[in-house]
Amino acid sequence: MDTLNSFIELLEKLEDKKIYYRLSKTRDDTITVEVSVPGQRWEIEYNTYGEKSGGSIEIEKFVSDGTIHGDEELDTLFRDFSE
């Protein structure tokens, strides 16, 4: 698999379909395409390891159950995820 061509093709498809995305580099060997669509968020990681060092793609999807929380949920987030 040619991961660079795949990466460019993905960005072109997202732009053609007018789907919002953001690029980030969170590790030395990975570029992440963060995609936001209604009710879901995707993390599509292109990395330099895997596929016998030709690079590989890993996709993680986060799907909402549709629950909308009020500002009181901030207390829960800070309680559960602070050091």
C-alpha positions as CSV (number, residue, x, y, z in Angstrom):
1,M,0.0,0.0,0.0
2,D,1.3,3.5,-0.8
3,T,0.3,5.3,2.3
4,L,1.2,8.8,1.0
5,N,-1.1,8.4,-2.0
6,S,-3.8,7.0,0.2
7,F,-3.3,10.0,2.6
8,I,-3.7,12.5,-0.3
9,E,-6.7,10.6,-1.7
10,L,-8.4,10.7,1.7
11,L,-7.9,14.5,2.0
12,E,-9.2,15.1,-1.5
13,K,-12.3,12.9,-0.8
14,L,-13.0,14.8,2.5
15,E,-12.7,18.1,0.7
16,D,-14.8,17.0,-2.2
17,K,-17.6,15.9,0.2
18,K,-17.2,19.0,2.3
19,I,-16.5,17.0,5.4
20,Y,-14.6,18.9,8.2
21,Y,-11.2,17.6,9.1
22,R,-8.1,18.6,11.0
23,L,-4.5,17.4,10.8
24,S,-2.4,16.8,13.8
25,K,0.9,15.2,14.6
26,T,0.8,13.6,18.1
27,R,3.7,11.2,17.7
28,D,7.0,11.3,15.8
29,D,5.9,8.6,13.4
30,T,2.2,9.4,12.9
31,I,0.0,12.0,11.3
32,T,-3.7,12.0,12.4
33,V,-6.6,13.1,10.3
34,E,-9.4,14.0,12.8
35,V,-12.8,13.9,11.1
36,S,-16.0,15.4,12.6
37,V,-19.4,14.3,11.3
38,P,-22.8,14.5,13.0
39,G,-22.7,12.1,16.0
40,Q,-19.3,10.7,15.3
41,R,-15.6,11.6,15.4
42,W,-12.9,9.6,13.6
43,E,-9.2,9.5,14.1
44,I,-7.5,8.2,11.0
45,E,-3.8,7.6,11.8
46,Y,-1.2,7.3,9.0
47,N,2.0,5.9,10.5
48,T,5.5,4.9,9.3
49,Y,5.5,1.5,11.1
50,G,3.6,-1.6,10.1
51,E,3.0,-3.2,6.7
52,K,6.7,-4.1,6.9
53,S,7.7,-0.4,7.5
54,G,5.9,0.8,4.4
55,G,3.4,2.5,6.8
56,S,-0.1,1.6,7.7
57,I,-3.4,3.2,8.5
58,E,-5.4,2.8,11.8
59,I,-8.9,4.1,12.2
60,E,-10.7,4.7,15.5
61,K,-14.4,5.8,15.6
62,F,-16.0,7.6,18.5
63,V,-19.8,7.4,18.2
64,S,-22.2,9.4,20.3
65,D,-25.3,7.9,21.9
66,G,-27.1,11.1,21.3
67,T,-27.1,12.2,25.0
68,I,-26.7,16.0,25.4
69,H,-25.3,17.1,28.8
70,G,-25.6,20.5,30.5
71,D,-22.7,22.4,32.0
72,E,-22.9,20.3,35.2
73,E,-21.1,17.6,33.2
74,L,-17.9,19.7,33.3
75,D,-17.6,18.8,37.0
76,T,-17.7,15.1,36.2
77,L,-15.1,15.5,33.4
78,F,-12.7,17.3,35.7
79,R,-13.3,14.9,38.5
80,D,-12.8,11.8,36.4
81,F,-9.9,13.0,34.2
82,S,-7.8,15.3,36.4
83,E,-4.6,14.1,38.1
